Amino acid sequence: MSATPDKTPEETLDKTPEERILQTSVLRKLLSRPELGSVVGAVAVFLFFAVAADGFLRASSISTVLYASSTIGIMAVPVALLMIGGEFDLSAGVLVTSSALVSSMFSYQMTANTWVGVGVSLLVTLAVGAFNGYVLTRTRLPSFIVTLGTFLMLTGANLGLTKLVDGTVSTKTVADMEGFASARAVFASTVTVGGVDFKITILWWLALVALASWILLRTRTGNWIFAVGGNQDAARAVGVPVARTKIGLYTGVAFGAWISGQHLLFSYDAVQSGEGVGNELIYIIAAVIGGCLITGGHGSAVGSAVGALLFGMTSKGIVFAEWNPDWFKFFLGAMLLLATLLNTWVRKRAEATA
């Protein structure tokens, strides 16, 4: 019996998509992952500080790094989803502060249980996110213009309302109010594992990464997000609810801002009205380092988590190494450029082997 002849290129092209997927190599699958570049960078940064910084590998130091990463990662996850959907949000940083201010001032002025303020803050914060999405989809203005306008309005409102209500640039303490202890347990408590203290924000962060990954990879909504970010006109033509998807993405960013805002409030009892300005760029940087494209249609929630972890390792590694912290922004910018170049190279390699 003669051996089976090799298949010609024409016969290979005649295979069904399912058969071609089965023949995809492990390397090609690896190259197609948007977070590959950030993972490589994270390993390199970890090894570098493990050697350069005394005490970096201590359990308490790892806890500190994870906490710093989680405060960025909670916002980087929904920001990454928004960027995959083809948009970004310049108001995300100050929206965190707005969330904390609403919660604090409402509870204090109404002498209500702090959970009432938390609930009102959730409604107000989600409304701001929905407003961003609604204006964007109705006017077709660039997200830069829409969210820059929201950023300026929130910045002014944060300062103006705080001075109007409390007479200063910071809120009154809510530490002695009913419900504070339970709210602090949910948003700003510490969990001890093996004698090491870990902030609860790390659990919030991991939960959001898991939820966002499930949405992107296992639901129809995830398909809509990628489709809208890739080509919204084509997506609309095949029945994707573009407006609803984008409003939902902005509402997701607002939900992350609410969690971060409550953590800010219940960690320090009071809030400075000028905080948060500039943090929106850090969230975007974490998402870009994690493999998200500014143009949309590409990225992952896991990648944003790795980007946030890179940020945490760098910010705390410099401290542990006892270097001048003035160099932090330099390293952050270098990581952004290197990660973007590596992600671009990886994507081109993946397309070349497709």
C-alpha positions as CSV (number, residue, x, y, z in Angstrom):
1,M,0.0,0.0,0.0
2,S,1.5,3.3,-1.0
3,A,2.1,6.1,1.4
4,T,-0.3,9.0,1.6
5,P,1.1,11.9,-0.5
6,D,1.7,15.3,1.0
7,K,-1.1,17.7,0.6
8,T,-0.7,20.5,-1.9
9,P,-1.2,24.1,-0.9
10,E,-4.5,24.1,-2.7
11,E,-5.7,21.2,-0.6
12,T,-4.5,22.9,2.5
13,L,-6.5,26.1,1.6
14,D,-9.5,23.9,1.0
15,K,-9.6,22.9,4.7
16,T,-12.4,24.1,6.8
17,P,-11.6,26.9,9.3
18,E,-12.0,24.4,12.2
19,E,-9.3,22.1,10.6
20,R,-6.9,25.0,10.1
21,I,-7.4,26.1,13.7
22,L,-6.5,22.6,14.9
23,Q,-3.2,22.8,13.0
24,T,-2.3,26.2,14.6
25,S,1.1,25.9,16.3
26,V,1.7,26.6,19.9
27,L,4.1,29.4,18.9
28,R,1.6,31.1,16.7
29,K,-1.0,30.9,19.5
30,L,1.5,32.5,21.8
31,L,2.4,35.2,19.4
32,S,-1.2,36.1,19.0
33,R,-1.7,36.8,22.6
34,P,-1.9,40.6,23.2
35,E,-0.4,40.4,26.6
36,L,2.8,38.6,25.5
37,G,4.9,41.7,25.4
38,S,3.9,42.9,28.8
39,V,4.5,39.4,30.4
40,V,8.0,39.4,29.0
41,G,8.5,42.9,30.3
42,A,7.1,42.0,33.7
43,V,9.4,39.0,34.1
44,A,12.4,41.2,33.1
45,V,11.5,44.0,35.6
46,F,10.9,41.4,38.3
47,L,14.3,39.8,37.8
48,F,16.0,43.2,37.6
49,F,14.7,44.4,40.9
50,A,15.1,41.0,42.6
51,V,18.8,41.5,41.9
52,A,19.1,45.3,42.3
53,A,16.9,46.0,45.3
54,D,17.5,44.4,48.7
55,G,14.3,43.1,50.2
56,F,12.3,43.2,47.0
57,L,11.6,39.4,47.3
58,R,10.4,39.7,50.9
59,A,6.7,38.7,51.5
60,S,5.9,42.2,52.9
61,S,7.5,43.8,49.8
62,I,5.5,41.6,47.5
63,S,2.4,42.7,49.4
64,T,3.3,46.3,48.9
65,V,3.9,45.9,45.2
66,L,0.6,44.1,44.8
67,Y,-1.3,46.8,46.6
68,A,0.3,49.5,44.5
69,S,-0.6,47.5,41.4
70,S,-4.2,46.9,42.5
71,T,-4.9,50.6,43.0
72,I,-4.0,51.1,39.3
73,G,-5.3,47.7,38.1
74,I,-8.9,48.3,39.3
75,M,-9.2,51.1,36.9
76,A,-6.9,49.7,34.2
77,V,-9.2,46.7,33.6
78,P,-12.3,48.7,32.5
79,V,-10.1,51.3,30.8
80,A,-8.6,48.4,28.8
81,L,-12.1,47.2,27.7
82,L,-13.0,50.7,26.7
83,M,-9.8,50.9,24.6
84,I,-10.5,47.6,23.0
85,G,-13.9,49.1,22.1
86,G,-12.0,51.9,20.3
87,E,-12.4,54.7,22.8
88,F,-10.7,56.2,25.9
89,D,-11.6,58.3,28.9
90,L,-9.7,61.3,30.1
91,S,-12.1,61.8,33.0
92,A,-11.4,58.5,34.7
93,G,-8.8,59.9,37.2
94,V,-10.9,62.7,38.6
95,L,-14.1,60.5,38.5
96,V,-12.4,58.4,41.2
97,T,-12.2,61.5,43.4
98,S,-15.7,62.6,42.5
99,S,-17.0,59.2,43.6
100,A,-15.3,59.6,47.0
101,L,-16.4,63.2,47.5
102,V,-20.1,62.4,46.8
103,S,-20.0,59.5,49.2
104,S,-18.3,61.5,52.0
105,M,-20.3,64.7,51.6
106,F,-23.7,63.1,51.3
107,S,-23.1,60.9,54.3
108,Y,-21.8,63.8,56.5
109,Q,-24.3,66.5,55.4
110,M,-27.3,64.2,55.7
111,T,-26.0,62.6,58.9
112,A,-26.8,59.3,57.2
113,N,-25.3,55.9,57.5
114,T,-22.1,55.8,55.3
115,W,-23.7,53.1,53.2
116,V,-26.3,55.6,52.1
117,G,-23.5,57.8,50.8
118,V,-21.9,54.8,49.1
119,G,-25.1,54.0,47.3
120,V,-25.7,57.6,46.2
121,S,-22.1,57.7,45.0
122,L,-22.6,54.6,42.9
123,L,-25.7,56.1,41.2
124,V,-23.9,59.5,40.5
125,T,-20.7,57.8,39.2
126,L,-22.6,55.5,36.9
127,A,-24.6,58.4,35.6
128,V,-21.4,60.3,34.7
129,G,-20.1,57.2,32.8
130,A,-23.5,56.8,31.0
131,F,-23.4,60.6,30.2
132,N,-20.0,60.2,28.5
133,G,-21.2,57.3,26.4
134,Y,-24.5,58.9,25.5
135,V,-22.9,62.2,24.4
136,L,-20.2,60.3,22.4
137,T,-22.7,58.1,20.5
138,R,-25.2,60.9,19.9
139,T,-22.8,63.6,18.7
140,R,-20.2,61.3,17.1
141,L,-17.6,63.6,18.6
142,P,-14.1,62.1,19.3
143,S,-13.8,60.6,22.8
144,F,-10.9,62.9,23.4
145,I,-13.2,66.0,23.2
146,V,-16.1,64.5,25.1
147,T,-14.1,63.1,28.0
148,L,-11.8,66.2,28.1
149,G,-14.9,68.3,28.7
150,T,-16.1,65.9,31.4
151,F,-12.6,66.0,33.0
152,L,-12.7,69.8,33.2
153,M,-16.3,69.9,34.5
154,L,-15.5,67.3,37.2
155,T,-12.3,69.0,38.2
156,G,-14.1,72.3,38.7
157,A,-17.1,70.6,40.4
158,N,-14.9,68.7,42.8
159,L,-13.2,71.8,44.0
160,G,-16.1,74.2,43.9
161,L,-18.7,71.9,45.6
162,T,-16.2,70.8,48.3
163,K,-15.5,74.5,49.2
164,L,-19.2,75.3,49.0
165,V,-20.3,72.4,51.2
166,D,-17.4,72.0,53.6
167,G,-15.7,75.4,53.4
168,T,-12.3,73.9,52.6
169,V,-10.7,71.9,49.9
170,S,-11.1,68.6,51.8
171,T,-14.1,66.8,53.2
172,K,-14.9,66.3,56.9
173,T,-13.9,62.9,58.4
174,V,-16.6,60.2,58.4
175,A,-14.7,57.8,60.6
176,D,-17.1,58.2,63.5
177,M,-20.3,57.7,61.5
178,E,-22.5,54.7,61.5
179,G,-21.6,52.1,58.9
180,F,-18.0,53.3,58.5
181,A,-16.5,50.1,60.0
182,S,-18.4,47.8,57.7
183,A,-17.8,49.9,54.6
184,R,-14.1,50.0,55.4
185,A,-14.1,46.2,55.7
186,V,-15.5,46.0,52.2
187,F,-13.4,48.6,50.5
188,A,-10.2,49.2,52.5
189,S,-9.6,46.3,54.9
190,T,-6.5,44.2,55.3
191,V,-6.5,40.4,54.9
192,T,-3.7,38.4,56.7
193,V,-2.4,35.3,54.9
194,G,0.5,33.4,56.3
195,G,1.4,36.3,58.6
196,V,1.5,38.8,55.7
197,D,-1.0,41.6,55.3
198,F,-2.7,42.0,51.9
199,K,-5.1,44.9,51.1
200,I,-8.5,43.8,50.0
201,T,-8.1,45.9,46.8
202,I,-6.0,43.0,45.5
203,L,-9.1,40.8,45.7
204,W,-11.2,43.5,43.9
205,W,-8.6,43.7,41.2
206,L,-8.4,40.0,40.6
207,A,-12.2,39.7,40.6
208,L,-12.5,42.4,37.9
209,V,-9.8,40.8,35.8
210,A,-11.7,37.5,35.9
211,L,-15.0,39.1,35.2
212,A,-13.6,41.2,32.3
213,S,-11.8,38.2,30.8
214,W,-15.0,36.1,30.9
215,I,-17.0,38.9,29.2
216,L,-14.4,39.3,26.5
217,L,-13.8,35.7,25.7
218,R,-17.0,33.9,26.6
219,T,-19.9,36.2,25.9
220,R,-21.6,37.9,23.0
221,T,-20.9,41.2,24.5
222,G,-17.2,40.5,24.2
223,N,-17.6,39.9,20.5
224,W,-19.4,43.2,20.2
225,I,-16.6,45.0,22.0
226,F,-13.9,43.7,19.7
227,A,-16.2,44.3,16.6
228,V,-16.9,47.9,17.7
229,G,-13.2,48.6,18.3
230,G,-12.2,47.0,15.0
231,N,-14.6,48.7,12.7
232,Q,-17.8,50.2,14.2
233,D,-19.4,50.9,10.8
234,A,-19.0,47.2,9.8
235,A,-20.2,46.1,13.2
236,R,-23.3,48.3,13.0
237,A,-24.0,46.9,9.5
238,V,-24.1,43.3,10.9
239,G,-26.4,44.2,13.8
240,V,-24.0,45.0,16.6
241,P,-25.6,47.5,19.1
242,V,-22.7,50.0,18.8
243,A,-24.3,52.8,21.0
244,R,-25.4,50.4,23.7
245,T,-22.0,48.7,23.8
246,K,-20.1,52.0,24.1
247,I,-22.4,53.4,26.8
248,G,-21.9,50.1,28.6
249,L,-18.1,50.4,28.4
250,Y,-18.1,53.9,29.8
251,T,-20.4,52.8,32.6
252,G,-17.9,50.0,33.3
253,V,-15.1,52.6,33.7
254,A,-17.4,54.5,36.1
255,F,-18.0,51.3,38.1
256,G,-14.2,50.9,38.5
257,A,-14.0,54.6,39.5
258,W,-16.7,54.0,42.2
259,I,-14.7,51.1,43.7
260,S,-11.5,53.1,43.7
261,G,-13.2,56.1,45.1
262,Q,-14.7,54.2,48.0
263,H,-11.3,52.7,48.7
264,L,-9.8,56.2,48.7
265,L,-12.4,57.5,51.2
266,F,-12.4,54.6,53.6
267,S,-8.6,54.3,53.7
268,Y,-8.1,57.9,54.8
269,D,-11.5,59.0,56.3
270,A,-11.5,62.2,54.3
271,V,-10.8,63.2,50.7
272,Q,-8.8,66.1,49.1
273,S,-10.8,67.6,46.2
274,G,-7.8,68.1,44.0
275,E,-6.7,64.4,43.8
276,G,-6.9,62.2,40.8
277,V,-5.7,64.7,38.1
278,G,-3.3,62.9,35.9
279,N,-4.2,59.4,37.0
280,E,-6.2,58.8,33.8
281,L,-2.9,58.7,31.9
282,I,-1.5,56.0,34.2
283,Y,-4.6,53.9,33.6
284,I,-4.2,54.3,29.9
285,I,-0.5,53.5,30.1
286,A,-1.1,50.3,32.0
287,A,-3.6,49.2,29.3
288,V,-1.3,50.1,26.5
289,I,1.7,48.3,28.1
290,G,-0.7,45.3,28.5
291,G,-1.2,45.1,24.7
292,C,-4.2,47.4,24.0
293,L,-4.1,49.4,20.8
294,I,-5.0,53.1,20.8
295,T,-6.9,52.4,17.6
296,G,-9.0,49.7,19.3
297,G,-10.0,46.1,18.5
298,H,-7.0,44.5,20.2
299,G,-6.1,43.8,23.8
300,S,-7.0,41.8,26.9
301,A,-8.0,42.2,30.6
302,V,-5.1,40.0,31.7
303,G,-2.7,42.3,29.7
304,S,-4.0,45.4,31.6
305,A,-3.4,43.5,34.9
306,V,0.2,42.8,33.8
307,G,0.6,46.4,32.8
308,A,-0.6,47.5,36.3
309,L,1.8,45.0,37.9
310,L,4.7,46.5,35.9
311,F,3.7,49.9,37.2
312,G,3.6,48.6,40.8
313,M,6.9,46.8,40.6
314,T,8.7,49.8,39.1
315,S,7.3,52.4,41.5
316,K,8.1,50.3,44.6
317,G,11.2,48.7,43.2
318,I,12.8,52.1,42.8
319,V,12.0,52.8,46.5
320,F,13.4,49.4,47.6
321,A,16.6,50.0,45.6
322,E,16.9,53.4,47.3
323,W,17.1,55.3,44.0
324,N,16.0,58.8,43.4
325,P,12.3,58.6,42.8
326,D,12.5,61.5,40.4
327,W,13.6,58.8,37.8
328,F,10.3,56.9,38.1
329,K,8.6,58.8,35.3
330,F,11.6,58.2,33.1
331,F,11.3,54.4,33.6
332,L,7.6,54.5,33.1
333,G,8.0,56.3,29.8
334,A,10.7,53.9,28.7
335,M,8.5,50.9,29.6
336,L,5.6,52.4,27.6
337,L,7.7,52.8,24.5
338,L,9.4,49.4,24.8
339,A,6.2,47.6,25.5
340,T,4.4,49.3,22.5
341,L,7.3,48.4,20.2
342,L,7.4,44.8,21.4
343,N,3.6,44.5,21.1
344,T,3.7,45.8,17.6
345,W,6.5,43.4,16.6
346,V,4.7,40.5,18.2
347,R,1.5,41.4,16.4
348,K,3.3,41.6,13.0
349,R,4.9,38.2,13.6
350,A,1.6,36.7,14.4
351,E,0.1,38.2,11.2
352,A,3.0,36.9,9.2
353,T,2.6,33.4,10.4
354,A,-1.2,33.4,10.0
